Amino acid sequence: MLETILNRIAEAEKAAGRAPGSVELIAVSKVQPLDRVVAVLEAGHRIFGENYVQEAQGKWPELRARFGRLSIHMIGPLQTNKAKAAVGLFDAIHTLDRPSLADKLARLAQERGASPELFVQVNTGEEPQKAGVLPADADGFIATCRSMDLPVRGLMCIPPEGEDSAPHFAQLAAIADRNGLGGLSMGMSGDFEAAIAAGATHVRVGSAIFGARDYTAAGRA
Ligand SMILES: *Cc1c(COP(=O)(O)O)cnc(C)c1O
């Protein structure tokens, strides 16, 4: 439930000696039935995360018309051929993970005179199947993005499943720190409190707010 999660975030901020409201909750609404999303909007929440460009396109223009100003974050892998649609739709992209995407986003930013806020995804677990730049390549990639005038706000990671997330959060925080980046997008339903303890500024929580995702019902089986 939204209220429970907001309370737990407030507690975790306090426990970590951090200012109230210093952590932004991104309610991850991918694959959720519309009525659950609307309920969270009606409860007053305005920041959401999505993983698929097409799904987000089918949902958020209408909800924006109905609920007013919202902040919609792209947290899933972004194909270069969907970058144009993505910059038209999202307020932030958390999955900048390769030079070809940086090039494309820089070109689009020039055309539009604006860019979503960007987070560089780091593959802290160095998992071959997972997106993100390797930790050893992060400093260089961040510098490249900055040289293109891209608005890099921070870093993002998804720790390996079944491992303690804390060392991954600490590693991401260290990379952000040495690059002078303030944003840390880390922590999901199972580990957002640990992420807040490690300095998260954005936690991405889905199932703990909306309930389990049913990929079959969403037609993605
Ligand atoms: C789906 C997803 C989340 C939310 O996961 P929950 O475990 O449901 O909280 C967070 N981050 C990313 C990148 C995701 O794909």
The ligand as a Tripos MOL2 file, in Angstrom:
@<TRIPOS>MOLECULE
LIG
   15    15     1     0     0
SMALL
NO_CHARGES

@<TRIPOS>ATOM
      1 C1          9.9570   -3.6410  -11.9500 C.3       1 LIG1
      2 C2         11.0840   -2.8140  -11.4830 C.ar      1 LIG1
      3 C3         11.0920   -2.2310  -10.1940 C.ar      1 LIG1
      4 C4         10.0260   -2.5090   -9.1580 C.3       1 LIG1
      5 O1         10.1750   -3.7880   -8.6690 O.3       1 LIG1
      6 P1          9.3540   -4.2780   -7.3610 P.3       1 LIG1
      7 O2         10.1580   -5.4270   -6.8780 O.co2     1 LIG1
      8 O3          8.0000   -4.6380   -7.8340 O.co2     1 LIG1
      9 O4          9.3450   -3.1620   -6.3980 O.co2     1 LIG1
     10 C5         12.1430   -1.3970   -9.8640 C.ar      1 LIG1
     11 N1         13.1430   -1.1360  -10.7290 N.ar      1 LIG1
     12 C6         13.1760   -1.6750  -11.9650 C.ar      1 LIG1
     13 C7         14.3010   -1.3480  -12.8560 C.3       1 LIG1
     14 C8         12.1640   -2.5310  -12.3700 C.ar      1 LIG1
     15 O5         12.2260   -3.0740  -13.5970 O.3       1 LIG1
@<TRIPOS>BOND
     1     1     2 1
     2     2     3 ar
     3     2    14 ar
     4     3     4 1
     5     3    10 ar
     6     4     5 1
     7     5     6 1
     8     6     7 2
     9     6     8 1
    10     6     9 1
    11    10    11 ar
    12    11    12 ar
    13    12    13 1
    14    12    14 ar
    15    14    15 1
@<TRIPOS>SUBSTRUCTURE
     1 LIG1         1 GROUP 0 **** ****
